[in-house]
Amino acid sequence: MKTASGENPLKLRLHNKQDLQWPKGFWRDAISRVQALDPNWKPTPGLYETIEGQIADLEAQTQEAQNRLSELASLGIGPGPFAGESIPAWGPSRNFTHDERAEINIAPY
């Protein structure tokens, strides 16, 4: 059996299931980052009938998780905007080396 475009529908279905893997990966990552900071948070559940609907739902939930991360960051929860450029804190008995002090001096903040 073939579709109007001459394609095998089973092949199309397989292609759509493969398309689901990327959004699912982004979704899992976003959800786990939020739940590391707010363990009880859950995205709003969606309703869908097709693979395309499921992809759209995963993308919406991923965006919702990213919005929650931004909200938590604005409240001071989780890494701040300069976390990628942070400098490890040393104890009172540890002195910075010359190279470490030079690196601190060129930091943009």
N, C-alpha and C positions, 0 to 999 in steps of 0.2 A: 504494500500500500504506500502511496506517495501523496504528498501535499500538492496544492495547486501550483506551487513553485517547482515541483518535481523532486523535493527533498524527502528523505526518509524521516518520518516523525520521531522514531526512536533515536535517531542521530541528533535531531534538534533537542529532544528532551535531555540527552546526555550532555550536550553542549551547555544547556541552561543549568544543569546541576553543577558542572564545573565552574560556571560563572558565580555560583553561590559561595565557593571556597574563599575568595578574597574578602567579600563583605563579612563573612563569618569570622575570619581571622582578625580583621580590624575591630569587629564587635567584641570578641573575646578580650582583646587587649584593652580596649577602652573600659569595659565593664570591670576587669580585674584591677585596673589602676584606680578606679573610683572606689571599689569595695575594699582596697587596701587602706584607704583613708576613712571610708564610711561603710563599714561592713553590712549595715542593714539596708543600704540603698539598693533599689531595683528600678530598672527602666519601666516605663509605661508599656504594658503588653499590647501587642498589635493583633490585627486580624487580617488574614490574607488567604487567597485561594490558589494562587499560582506561584511558581518559582520567582517570577518578576515581582509579585507582591511581597514575597518573603524577603527578597533583596531590598526592596524599598523599606520594609519594616526594619530590617537590620541596620540600614543606613540611618533611619530616623532614630533608632535606639542608640546608635553610635554617637550621633550628634547630641542627643540628650545627655549621654555620659560625658562628652567633652564640655558641654555647658555646665554640668555639675562640677567637673574638675575646676573650671574657671571660677565658679561660685565659691568653692572651697578655698581656692587660692586667694580670692579677694577677702576671705575671712581670716586669712593667715594660717590655713590648714594645708599642709603639704608643701612641696617645693615652691619657692618663690621664683620671680622672673629671672634672677641671676644664679639659679642653682647650678647651671651648667658651667659657670665660671667661678664656682665657690673655691675657697682655700681651706684646707683642713686646719682645724684648730689644734694647737699644741698645748700641752700642760705647762704649768709654771716652771718645771725643771728642764724644758726643751727650748733651745734657742734656734731661730731660723738660720739656715746657711746663707752665705752671700748670694748664691743663685736663687734661693727661695725669696729672699728679700727683694732682689731685682725683679723677679716675676710679680711680686705683690705691687711694686711701684708702677708697673705698666698696666695693671688691671684698670678697666674703664670706669670703675666706680669709686 
